[in-house]
Amino acid sequence: MKVALMLTAFTTDPAEIDSDLAKKLRGMGIEGVICHFGLGDGKSIRKPNETDFDAVKRAGELLRENGIEPISNWGYWASLCTFNDSLRKDSIQLVKDSFKVARALGSNVVVTGAGSNSPISAWYPVPENHSEASLERYIDSLQQIIPVAEDQGMYLVVKPHVLSTVRDPKTIKRIFDHIPSKSLRLGFDPTNIVTHDYMYDTPKLIDEMIAVSGSRMGTAHAKDFIVESQMVLRITEVPVGEGIFDWSDYVFKADKFALNKYIALEHLSADQVPAASNFMHEIILKLQDEKRI
């Protein structure tokens, strides 16, 4: 296994990726990156067709020249489950177009969430996200996208979240039973769907995620969490290595099933990256010493 990073800790602009940044990342032990090229000036979304593809291509080349693999690109906050038919149509095209950005980067992986029925954000909760109709719309959206992924030799990795339509192993199973294509992969980000059933037993959750996706594990993402001492359940995300997640179990299983041999650190600020990277390298070395990976 190798350690990767969500590059938003440093930039979302392909023009800002240069040799100095790549060398800085390598000095922190980063060997791969997940790129989000969807943010514009901080107030707008830069969509695929508004992207400088030459800049993306140069960024990918510079990263690889410095020993960093671009492992995936993001799917631009597409709302694939929304009841707004016009928005869902545009979102389906958005993900299809995102394959072009990934290809320019030199990656064959696009990662996307389900989106949301919220008018505010593609990740915010509303009751409709957990409805049967929302799940049916999401499956229909994927069925329109997957043939394009297959034709282009791409993988679409779908990330679950407890607040979204893809909220638990049972729902994941329904999606993967409907769409048997090997081009569809499950984004392994277990912290996103940790509930009271799994918070003290993350190996159980990971086993269920592997089982319900038919071992179609996509990219392996890494976020940690704590359970706060309150009378109402509150699970809070923290930097990798500062929580209660069972990382040895996760890295061992990711090494066996993940789409690639990277585990990607997410939701970190630039100054949090070195400690998280060192922690993950220690987990990997420990498993190697034990001859488990």
C-alpha positions as CSV (number, residue, x, y, z in Angstrom):
1,M,0.0,0.0,0.0
2,K,1.0,3.6,-0.7
3,V,-0.2,6.8,0.9
4,A,-2.2,9.3,-1.2
5,L,-3.8,12.6,-0.4
6,M,-6.8,14.6,-1.4
7,L,-5.0,17.5,-3.0
8,T,-7.5,20.2,-1.8
9,A,-5.2,20.5,1.2
10,F,-3.0,22.5,-1.2
11,T,-4.9,23.4,-4.3
12,T,-7.9,22.8,-6.6
13,D,-6.3,24.6,-9.6
14,P,-4.3,22.4,-12.0
15,A,-2.2,25.5,-13.0
16,E,-0.9,25.6,-9.4
17,I,0.5,22.1,-9.6
18,D,4.2,22.4,-10.2
19,S,7.5,20.6,-9.4
20,D,7.9,22.5,-6.2
21,L,4.5,21.3,-4.9
22,A,5.1,17.8,-6.1
23,K,8.5,17.7,-4.3
24,K,6.9,19.1,-1.2
25,L,4.3,16.3,-1.2
26,R,6.9,13.6,-1.7
27,G,8.8,15.1,1.2
28,M,5.7,14.4,3.3
29,G,5.5,10.8,2.2
30,I,2.7,11.3,-0.3
31,E,2.8,9.0,-3.3
32,G,-0.6,9.6,-5.0
33,V,-3.2,12.3,-5.1
34,I,-7.0,12.7,-5.5
35,C,-7.6,15.8,-7.5
36,H,-10.6,18.1,-7.2
37,F,-10.5,20.5,-10.1
38,G,-14.1,21.7,-9.6
39,L,-13.5,24.9,-7.5
40,G,-13.0,28.1,-9.4
41,D,-12.4,31.4,-7.5
42,G,-13.9,30.2,-4.3
43,K,-17.3,31.5,-5.3
44,S,-18.1,29.4,-8.3
45,I,-17.8,25.9,-9.6
46,R,-15.4,25.2,-12.5
47,K,-17.1,22.5,-14.6
48,P,-15.3,20.1,-16.9
49,N,-16.1,22.0,-20.1
50,E,-14.7,25.2,-18.4
51,T,-11.4,23.4,-17.5
52,D,-8.0,24.1,-19.1
53,F,-7.3,20.5,-20.3
54,D,-3.7,21.4,-21.2
55,A,-3.1,22.6,-17.6
56,V,-4.6,19.3,-16.3
57,K,-2.4,17.3,-18.6
58,R,0.7,19.2,-17.6
59,A,-0.2,18.8,-13.9
60,G,-0.5,15.0,-14.3
61,E,2.8,14.8,-16.1
62,L,4.6,16.9,-13.4
63,L,3.1,14.8,-10.6
64,R,4.3,11.5,-12.2
65,E,7.7,12.9,-13.0
66,N,8.1,13.5,-9.3
67,G,6.9,10.1,-8.2
68,I,3.3,10.9,-7.5
69,E,0.4,9.1,-9.2
70,P,-2.9,11.0,-9.9
71,I,-5.2,8.2,-8.8
72,S,-8.6,9.9,-9.4
73,N,-10.6,13.0,-10.2
74,W,-13.7,14.2,-8.5
75,G,-17.2,14.2,-10.1
76,Y,-18.1,17.9,-9.6
77,W,-20.8,17.6,-6.9
78,A,-23.3,16.0,-9.3
79,S,-26.8,15.7,-7.9
80,L,-27.6,12.2,-9.2
81,C,-30.6,11.5,-6.9
82,T,-32.4,14.9,-7.1
83,F,-36.1,15.2,-7.8
84,N,-35.3,18.2,-10.0
85,D,-35.4,16.5,-13.4
86,S,-33.5,19.3,-15.2
87,L,-30.7,19.3,-12.6
88,R,-30.4,15.6,-12.6
89,K,-30.1,15.5,-16.4
90,D,-27.3,18.1,-16.2
91,S,-25.7,16.2,-13.4
92,I,-25.6,13.0,-15.4
93,Q,-23.8,14.9,-18.2
94,L,-21.5,16.5,-15.7
95,V,-20.2,13.1,-14.5
96,K,-19.9,11.9,-18.1
97,D,-17.8,15.0,-18.9
98,S,-15.7,14.4,-15.8
99,F,-14.2,11.3,-17.4
100,K,-12.5,13.7,-19.9
101,V,-10.8,15.6,-17.1
102,A,-9.6,12.3,-15.5
103,R,-8.3,11.1,-18.8
104,A,-6.3,14.4,-19.3
105,L,-4.9,14.0,-15.8
106,G,-3.8,10.4,-16.7
107,S,-6.3,8.7,-14.4
108,N,-9.1,6.2,-15.2
109,V,-11.1,6.9,-12.0
110,V,-13.8,9.4,-11.2
111,V,-15.2,9.6,-7.7
112,T,-18.7,10.9,-7.0
113,G,-21.3,11.1,-4.3
114,A,-25.0,10.6,-4.8
115,G,-25.7,14.3,-4.5
116,S,-28.6,15.5,-2.4
117,N,-32.2,16.7,-2.7
118,S,-31.2,19.7,-0.7
119,P,-31.2,23.0,-2.6
120,I,-28.2,24.2,-0.6
121,S,-25.5,21.5,-1.0
122,A,-24.8,18.2,-2.7
123,W,-24.0,16.8,0.7
124,Y,-26.6,18.3,3.0
125,P,-29.3,16.2,4.6
126,V,-33.0,16.4,3.8
127,P,-35.6,13.6,4.5
128,E,-36.1,13.0,0.7
129,N,-32.5,11.7,0.5
130,H,-33.6,8.6,2.4
131,S,-36.7,7.9,0.3
132,E,-37.3,5.0,-2.1
133,A,-37.9,7.5,-5.0
134,S,-34.5,9.1,-4.4
135,L,-32.7,5.7,-4.5
136,E,-34.6,4.8,-7.7
137,R,-33.5,8.1,-9.3
138,Y,-29.9,7.5,-8.3
139,I,-29.8,4.0,-9.7
140,D,-31.3,5.3,-13.0
141,S,-28.6,8.0,-13.1
142,L,-25.9,5.4,-12.7
143,Q,-27.4,3.2,-15.4
144,Q,-27.1,6.1,-17.8
145,I,-23.5,6.8,-16.8
146,I,-21.9,3.4,-16.6
147,P,-22.2,2.5,-20.3
148,V,-20.0,5.6,-21.0
149,A,-17.5,4.5,-18.4
150,E,-17.4,1.1,-19.9
151,D,-16.9,2.5,-23.4
152,Q,-14.1,4.8,-22.3
153,G,-12.3,2.2,-20.0
154,M,-13.1,4.3,-16.9
155,Y,-14.2,3.4,-13.4
156,L,-16.9,5.3,-11.6
157,V,-16.4,5.1,-7.9
158,V,-19.5,6.0,-5.8
159,K,-19.1,7.3,-2.3
160,P,-21.7,6.6,0.4
161,H,-22.6,8.9,3.2
162,V,-25.1,8.4,6.1
163,L,-26.8,11.6,5.2
164,S,-27.2,10.8,1.5
165,T,-29.2,8.3,-0.5
166,V,-26.3,5.8,-0.3
167,R,-26.4,5.6,3.4
168,D,-25.7,2.1,4.6
169,P,-24.6,-1.4,3.5
170,K,-28.2,-2.5,2.8
171,T,-28.7,0.4,0.3
172,I,-25.3,-0.2,-1.2
173,K,-26.3,-3.8,-1.9
174,R,-29.4,-2.7,-3.8
175,I,-27.3,-0.5,-6.1
176,F,-24.7,-3.1,-6.8
177,D,-27.3,-5.8,-7.4
178,H,-29.0,-3.6,-10.0
179,I,-25.7,-2.6,-11.7
180,P,-23.3,-5.6,-12.1
181,S,-20.8,-3.7,-14.2
182,K,-17.2,-4.0,-13.1
183,S,-16.8,-0.3,-14.1
184,L,-18.9,0.6,-11.1
185,R,-17.0,0.6,-7.8
186,L,-17.8,1.4,-4.2
187,G,-15.8,4.2,-2.7
188,F,-14.4,2.8,0.6
189,D,-14.8,5.7,3.0
190,P,-16.2,3.9,6.0
191,T,-16.1,6.9,8.3
192,N,-18.9,8.4,6.1
193,I,-21.4,5.7,7.1
194,V,-20.3,5.0,10.7
195,T,-23.3,4.8,13.0
196,H,-23.9,3.5,16.5
197,D,-23.9,0.0,15.0
198,Y,-20.3,0.3,13.9
199,M,-18.6,3.0,15.8
200,Y,-16.7,0.6,18.1
201,D,-16.4,-2.1,15.4
202,T,-15.2,-0.6,12.1
203,P,-13.9,-4.1,10.9
204,K,-17.6,-5.2,10.9
205,L,-18.5,-2.2,8.7
206,I,-15.7,-2.8,6.3
207,D,-16.5,-6.5,5.9
208,E,-20.1,-5.6,5.2
209,M,-19.1,-3.0,2.6
210,I,-16.9,-5.6,0.8
211,A,-19.7,-8.2,0.9
212,V,-22.5,-6.0,-0.4
213,S,-20.4,-4.5,-3.2
214,G,-19.3,-8.0,-4.4
215,S,-15.7,-7.1,-3.5
216,R,-15.9,-4.2,-6.1
217,M,-13.8,-2.0,-3.9
218,G,-12.9,1.3,-5.4
219,T,-10.5,3.9,-4.1
220,A,-9.7,3.6,-0.3
221,H,-10.2,6.9,1.5
222,A,-9.1,7.6,5.0
223,K,-10.8,9.8,7.6
224,D,-10.9,9.2,11.4
225,F,-13.5,9.9,14.0
226,I,-14.3,10.1,17.7
227,V,-17.5,9.6,19.7
228,E,-18.1,12.6,21.8
229,S,-19.1,12.4,25.5
230,Q,-22.6,13.7,25.2
231,M,-26.1,12.3,26.0
232,V,-27.1,12.6,22.3
233,L,-24.9,10.6,19.9
234,R,-22.4,12.8,18.1
235,I,-19.7,11.3,15.9
236,T,-17.1,13.8,14.9
237,E,-14.5,13.6,12.2
238,V,-10.9,14.1,13.2
239,P,-7.5,13.9,11.4
240,V,-6.3,10.4,10.7
241,G,-4.5,8.9,13.7
242,E,-6.4,11.0,16.2
243,G,-9.5,8.9,16.5
244,I,-10.7,5.4,17.2
245,F,-10.8,3.9,13.7
246,D,-9.2,0.5,13.4
247,W,-6.6,1.3,10.7
248,S,-4.6,-1.9,10.7
249,D,-7.8,-3.8,9.8
250,Y,-8.7,-1.3,7.1
251,V,-5.3,-1.2,5.4
252,F,-5.0,-5.0,5.4
253,K,-8.4,-5.3,3.6
254,A,-7.7,-2.4,1.3
255,D,-4.5,-4.0,0.2
256,K,-6.5,-7.1,-0.8
257,F,-9.5,-5.5,-2.5
258,A,-8.9,-1.8,-3.4
259,L,-8.9,-0.7,-7.1
260,N,-5.4,0.5,-6.6
261,K,-2.7,0.2,-4.0
262,Y,-3.3,3.6,-2.4
263,I,-5.0,4.8,0.7
264,A,-5.9,8.4,0.4
265,L,-5.9,10.9,3.3
266,E,-8.9,13.3,3.2
267,H,-10.1,16.5,4.8
268,L,-6.8,17.7,6.1
269,S,-5.3,21.2,6.2
270,A,-1.8,21.5,4.8
271,D,-0.2,21.5,8.3
272,Q,-2.1,18.4,9.3
273,V,-0.7,16.3,6.3
274,P,2.8,15.4,7.7
275,A,1.5,13.8,10.9
276,A,-1.3,11.9,9.2
277,S,1.0,10.7,6.5
278,N,3.6,9.5,9.1
279,F,0.9,7.7,11.0
280,M,-0.4,5.9,7.9
281,H,3.2,4.9,6.8
282,E,3.7,3.4,10.3
283,I,0.5,1.3,9.9
284,I,1.7,0.1,6.5
285,L,5.2,-0.7,7.8
286,K,3.8,-2.6,10.8
287,L,1.6,-4.8,8.5
288,Q,4.6,-5.4,6.2
289,D,6.7,-6.4,9.2
290,E,4.0,-8.8,10.2
291,K,3.9,-10.1,6.6
292,R,0.1,-9.3,6.4
293,I,0.6,-7.2,3.3
